[in-house]
Amino acid sequence: MSQGITCVADVARHHALARPEAQALWFEGEAISYAQFDALSSQCAQALLGAGVQAGDRVGTLAKGNADFFVLWFGCLKIRACLTPVNWRLAPPEIAFILKDAGCKLLVVGRDYAETLAGLDLPDLSTVIQFEPGHPERQGFRAWIGAHPAIDPKLAALPDDDVIQLYTSGTTGLPKGVQLTETNYLASFEGATKVWAKFTPGDGVLVAMPLFHVAGANLGMLSLMQGARAVIMREVDIGLLLELIEEHRIKHAFMAPAIINMVLQHPAQGEADLSSLRHIYYGASPISEEVLTRAQARFGADFMQLYGLTETIGGGTYLPPEAHDPALGKLRACGKPTPGYEIRIRLDGRDAAVGEVGEIEIRSSGIMKGYWNRPEATAEAICPQGWFRSGDAGYFDVDGYLFIHDRVKDMIVSGGENIYPAEVENALMGHPAVADAAVIGVPDERWGEAVKAVVVLRPGAEADTASIIEHCRGQIAGFKTPKSVDYVAVLPRNPSGKVLRRELRDPYWQGRTRNVG
């Protein structure tokens, strides 16, 4: 932990004094120094106060990646408000649900979603600002904050203050707001910088993951925390990603396995100069050994896998570069516990023995405060002793490495995005030809898993796969939409009526060493 950083907002204050002229952020040609970053975030804090935002209020953002996301975040931190990023890939009804659930009165929207709010019932949303200038009715973000003085309110943060509220889907089909606090972030800083996020001032850090995702938000935060230079992408574009690595001599990058695979297949990668790369961190979904070994050969950097969840602020385990030697047999492992995190495997109410598969549970100061306004879901996820139930099944080997075997819950991970069958099934059941439906994840070489719908048609209805998929696309985000549809006469269910998804999944996963992508 850097000296003088006692709360998250201190990150901006500390580096404005320590390295005022050094670059903090770079985005699409604009470089922002640490002194400018601190001043802009103070102006933002004053603008938020002027708009009536108070400590504990949620401030929403709906936009692709940009540097002003961090200006807004730190403006919130300086007045003890909580940033609530919304997944821009969601369908409008899903976006509306999150904004209502969080109680956002103020939203900063990106130009790509300027008209997304039209027609949505959001009675509490009183102020909408647009990151980019030029909207005929909405004030541009820089103009909005520029009307206020760069005076830091210096409100004293409390350990239990919510720093950010990231939404994750749930088995009920409704997203849940994960409350991550000052305590969580300070613990995360401490653990991450000991084993993987060892950035030095001035290092180029590529932030390519979406900022509504814990991986994207945290990588940018860890870069700022250590005085490095965060190079931010609006969204993943492999050609541009390669250009940025060259141009900015990027040393550290986080890439989901799907992105790594896309880089390897891109026609420009053969000529790209990737010699500046020192560390590539990967996670958010499993990676195949074949892709990993090819990537190691191409990038020439140290690879490190990170395993965690939004609820654990992304922390849990890490697989260090030295464990990536194929001869050690650890390429399928997700590593050993990150400092400050305890991991156990529970099976039938006891700690599992070495090699026994059970549910992965995690305990740390990095565990979320809870799910926003969902005490029952919080109590179900976190036991009184502080252990968080991950919903993942795994085991420890004799060397203490954690291996993920399967998921206890039915969640599908496609391209690093979590997808819960209940959400997709709800959409499917609205189609006039569908009598019953179940959703499973099946192997996909590009995304790890792909969403497959298994449908029972209504009497007299004909199979129309294109119509079913298009219907879903209008109800849920595109990445949740089924990529294929199978038709059956009846779904397998247990005596209580629960669909036996395992019976549907197993034929697609035969011959694989683990039942995730």
TASUL-V227658 format. One line per field, one symbol per residue. ss: DSSP state (a for helix, b for strand, c for the rest). burial: # if it has 16 or more other C-alpha atoms within 10 Angstrom, else .. Layout:
ss: ???
burial: ???
This chain:
ss: cccccccccaaaaaaaaaccccbbbbbccbbbbaaaaaaaaaaaaaaaaacccccccbbbbbcccccaaaaaaaaaaacccbbbbccccccaaaaaaaaaaacccbbbbcaaacccccccccccccbbbbcccccccccbaaaaaacccccccccccccccbbbbbbbcccccccbbbbbbaaaaaaaaaaaaaaccccccccbbbbccccccaaaaaaaaaaaacccbbbbcccccaaaaaaaaaaccbbbbbccaaaaaaaaacccccccccccccbbbbbcccccaaaaaaaaaaaccbbbbbbbcaaacccbbbbcaaaacaaaccccbbbbbcccbbbbbbbccbbccccccbbbbbbbcccccbbcccaaaaaaabcccccbbbbbbbbbcccccbbbbbbccccbbbccbbbcaaaaaaaacccccbbbbbbbbbbbcccbbbbbbbbbbcccccccaaaaaaaaaccccaaacccbbbbcccccbcccccbcaaaaaaaaacccccccc
burial: ....#.##########..##.######...###################...################################################.##########..#.#.....#.....######....#####.##..#.#.#....#...##########...################.###..##.#.###################################..#..######.#################....#....#.##.#########....#..#...#.#####################.##.....#################.....#....################.....#..##....##########....#######..####################.#.###########..############.....#.#..##.###.########..#.....##......#.#..##...#.....###
